[in-house]
Amino acid sequence: MNFVCVKDFENHAYNVLPKNALDYYKSGAGLETTLNNNEKAFSRLRIRPRCLRNVSKRDLSTTILGSKISMPLGIAPTAMQKMAHPEGEMANARAAEYYETIFIQSTISTSSIEEVAEAAPNAIKWFQLYIYNDREVTLGLIKRAEKAGFKAIVLTVDTPFFGIRFADMKNQFTLPPHLRLANFGGEKATKINSTKDGVSGLNNYVNNLFDASLTWKDVAWLKSVTSLPIVLKGILTAEDATIAADMGIAGILVSNHGARQVDGTPASIEALPEIAYAVGNRVEIYLDGGVRDGTDVFKALALGARMVFMGRPALWGLAHSGEEGVKKVLNLIKTQLDSTLAISGCSSIGDIKKEHVVWDNYYCKL
């Protein structure tokens, strides 16, 4: 079959992945209103193309935290990728390396920091961090990421504990027995396989080991123990974005955690404009959540994002054919972005302005 869009890869993944893994990857919190809105909100945005511009030569490259990348599309952190393909995070990182873009590795990955670094030594790699009750564990992860050549720490700030996900509860989700949380040994690698009183193994793991008492003081602590730039992932309000900028944080990843934390939060693309307005150029702004097409990337850039990341589409690529599948997904969206750029009258990423995109009600007012 000739796959021509991300939906084709998604449909294929739905047919080949085991139910336990598929439900974990695809589900959201609660009744999944926000999950559905993450994608639908993009459809409420209208592109205002400008005509008769010289777009014969186009450049999709940009610079993120000082690193030049080939396009403003990277791979978001998603957990336990070996459920989708035996090479998991390693294959995903190699695909990012091939396309000269950023790969973010999850703390709860099924390939270790060192394995990913060895598999894709030239990739621009960031490490997504959860802070554990045991700060020595957290500090150890940071130092390993530094030693392995990772370029940034992405602190997830929207997860004092994991949200209520019905699919995982029904499935009593646990990691398949042949896999492990590769960044850990002992209990921290195996506790995810323990279920109790209708709580999934994953939620049981998080509730027992993650630190739910985190405050902005802990962000300051993180800044004090690493020289790497820090990106805060999970911010959805101008108020929190302003605090982050005031603290000198390098980047904000506007994200609702793939709509997996609490149902009823805004779609990431809905939250983006107020954050961009609040902090302007004081901090680099990125977005994940609902990105399925090159037009989505264009819209996010117009509304203030410097770059976007995708999570589930990369998993669907992995489920199709590992590294090659992720490359195909990246190439599809890159091609769509290039087409959108040109037809909208832009020859570079810097040409995209906020005037290129409006919400659908703009035309009702005219």
KOLLOLO-712117 format. One record per residue (C-alpha): residue in three letters; x, y, z. Coordinates in steps of 0.001 Angstrom, whole numbers, plus 500000, padded with zeros to 6 digits. Layout:
N
alaXYZ
...
//
This chain:
366
met500000500000500000
asn501239503484499135
phe500988505451502388
val500408509128501597
cys499547510631505002
val499998510035508716
lys496496508581508943
asp497586505685506711
phe500357504827509175
glu497950505189512090
asn495427502817510510
his498180500281509889
ala499363500522513511
tyr495810499936514733
asn495811496662512802
val499209495315513885
leu499902496472517455
pro498814494329520431
lys495804495797522240
asn497743496520525445
ala500333498604523571
leu497917500216521121
asp495515501357523825
tyr498402502793525824
tyr499753504741522852
lys496472506056521486
ser494407506805524576
gly493864510055526421
ala492527511079529801
gly488894510714530798
leu486353510816527989
glu489089511974525590
thr487467515298524693
thr490838517036524744
leu492454514177522836
asn490007514652519976
asn490280518423520171
asn494079518350519866
glu493671517484516199
lys490328519166515523
ala491526522539516800
phe493984522739513913
ser491036522452511507
arg489579525627513007
leu492546527620511763
arg492547529114508290
ile495683529851506262
arg495719533216504474
pro498080532639501525
arg499874535523499870
cys500300535377496108
leu502912536390493547
arg505911535857495786
asn509112534318494482
val509088530866496086
ser511269529081493554
lys513876528458496245
arg512817527424499734
asp514616526783503012
leu512962524869505858
ser515935525054508206
thr515949526880511521
thr518037527178514677
ile516894525742518006
leu518880526383521207
gly521873527175519050
ser521689524030516891
lys520818524271513206
ile518196521744512147
ser516810520916508721
met513165521632509566
pro511067522842512510
leu509675519373513171
gly511127517004515770
ile510182513866517670
ala508451514299521035
pro509157512025523999
thr506929508970524179
ala507408506116526604
met508240502466526005
gln508759502556522247
lys509915498945521972
met506257497973522285
ala505970499363518735
his509216497942517297
pro512130495904518685
glu514570498795518181
gly512232501356519753
glu513886504611520753
met517097503719518926
ala515294503505515587
asn513427506734516298
ala516647508572517153
arg518338507334513978
ala515435508655511906
ala515815512062513572
glu519562511924512934
tyr518946511175509240
tyr516697514220508911
glu518970516423511017
thr516342517264513576
ile515758516805517320
phe514865513590519132
ile513606513788522725
gln514053510619524773
ser511622509748527551
thr512762508951531090
ile510604505809530965
ser512065504471527749
thr512814500887526786
ser516241501831525416
ser518754503396527780
ile520329506827527477
glu523597505163526502
glu521990502871523921
val520310505795522188
ala523537507809522224
glu525428504922520647
ala522715504242518056
ala522488507872516877
pro525733509591517905
asn525219512575515600
ala521571513201516367
ile520579516266518364
lys519199514543521446
trp517295516062524361
phe516386514144527519
gln512875514353528957
leu513039514241532745
tyr510655513254535509
ile511832514116539005
tyr511785511136541339
asn511288511133545100
asp514874509919545262
arg516790512953544023
glu519941510883543603
val518120508886540932
thr517122512113539204
leu520618513538539434
gly522034510307538040
leu519801510547534983
ile520896514136534369
lys524597513317534626
arg524219510316532324
ala522453512481529735
glu525202515086529974
lys527922512444529574
ala526108510894526596
gly526057514190524707
phe522431515191525101
lys521925518889524411
ala519018519837526715
ile516919518665529658
val513159518701529039
leu511455518780532427
thr507841517605532316
val505943519907534698
asp502349518714534234
thr502742515330535910
pro502601515281539720
phe501008511934538910
phe499522510382535791
gly495998511195534667
ile493007508881534698
arg493173506825531509
phe490280504422531159
ala491934502145528598
asp494943501469530816
met492661500819533772
lys490567498320531817
asn493653496587530439
gln495503496696533769
phe498383497971531644
thr501847496609532323
leu504987496552530237
pro505296493287528250
pro507487490829530201
his510290490800527626
leu510802494565528022
arg512098496765530842
leu512529500422531718
ala516070500546530417
asn517282503614532344
phe516864501845535684
gly517731498740537614
gly515956496923540408
glu512524498062541588
lys512479501161539406
ala512766498959536313
thr510183496364537366
lys507597498162539533
ile505734499165536372
asn504618495524536113
ser502798495679539440
thr499049496352539347
lys496816496984542324
asp493123497658542953
gly492252498511539355
val495234500859538930
ser497441500200535911
gly501043499183536425
leu502169502485534962
asn500049504604537301
asn501154502505540244
tyr504762503105539230
val504314506860538921
asn502288507241542116
asn504976505452544112
leu508150506914542614
phe507477510371541106
asp507658513448543339
ala504210515062543522
ser505446517892545742
leu507332519727542988
thr507247523530542920
trp509100526267541065
lys511847525912543684
asp512613522509542203
val513046524078538782
ala515627526367540359
trp517295523284541881
leu517431521660538458
lys519080524752537009
ser521693524575539759
val522730520969539036
thr523132521062535249
ser524740523341532715
leu522404522110529986
pro519585524395528823
ile516246523534530412
val512961523277528536
leu509722523105530537
lys507203520746528940
gly503521520935529773
ile502872524660530207
leu499433525797529026
thr499003529282530542
ala500526532703530116
glu500980532922533892
asp503252529880534074
ala505068530874530895
thr505875534249532441
ile507270532631535592
ala509426530355533438
ala510753533258531408
asp511484535241534565
met513551532299535831
gly515667532265532698
ile514349528981531307
ala515644528350527781
gly512478526930526250
ile508776526236526809
leu507099523253525189
val503396524086525007
ser501804520705525572
asn498891518964527262
his500845515692527446
gly499098514259524421
ala495788514965526204
arg496702512249528710
gln496608514186531991
val493251515825532565
asp490347515941530140
gly489046519439529485
thr492316521305529072
pro492753523328525877
ala494278521841522792
ser497942522773522638
ile497383524949519573
glu494600526821521429
ala496936527585524348
leu499839528682522154
pro498789532264521256
glu498439533540524837
ile501828532078525744
ala503517533572522700
tyr501938536938523497
ala503008536775527149
val506693535923526715
gly507460536988523140
asn511125536494522332
arg512232536070525954
val512208532297525625
glu512018529826522735
ile508517528386522361
tyr507707524951520969
leu504500522919520659
asp503370519319520629
gly499933517741520480
gly497746516962517472
val500360517606514777
arg499502515311511876
asp500259517321508736
gly502598519938507352
thr499784522487507458
asp499636521944511240
val503327522793511499
phe502793525957509437
lys499860527057511620
ala501795526518514844
leu504755528509513557
ala502440531352512519
leu500915531449516015
gly504255531768517759
ala505982528386517962
arg509597528193516874
met509330524441516366
val506814521622516770
phe507228518044517954
met505158514958517153
gly504752511879519316
arg502145509397518120
pro502924509725514365
ala506478508576515063
leu505087505579516970
trp502888504698514013
gly505974504895511804
leu507838502589514179
ala504977500088514093
his505124500075510300
ser508834499469509673
gly510980500799512479
glu513510503455511503
glu512377503447507867
gly508775503966508914
val509662507000511040
lys511704508401508148
lys508686508041505890
val506456509882508363
leu509007512682508781
asn509380512966505012
leu505620513130504484
ile505181516022506899
lys508323517762505634
thr507012517576502065
gln503616518891503149
leu505249521763505038
asp507377522680502031
ser504271522742499827
thr502292524817502340
leu505186527232502714
ala505443527848498977
ile501748528089498190
ser501288530492501116
gly503938532795499630
cys506875531971501908
ser510365530931500894
ser511738530359504404
ile510525529617507913
gly511249533219508856
asp508729534402506272
ile505827532871508198
lys503990535642510063
lys501026535654512419
glu498956537291509671
his499169534051507688
val496742532284510032
val493380533221511570
trp490721531331513525
asp487665530309511498
asn485376532919513083
tyr487506535660511518
tyr485497535277508315
cys482165535317510119
lys482882538844511343
leu483476540314507888
//
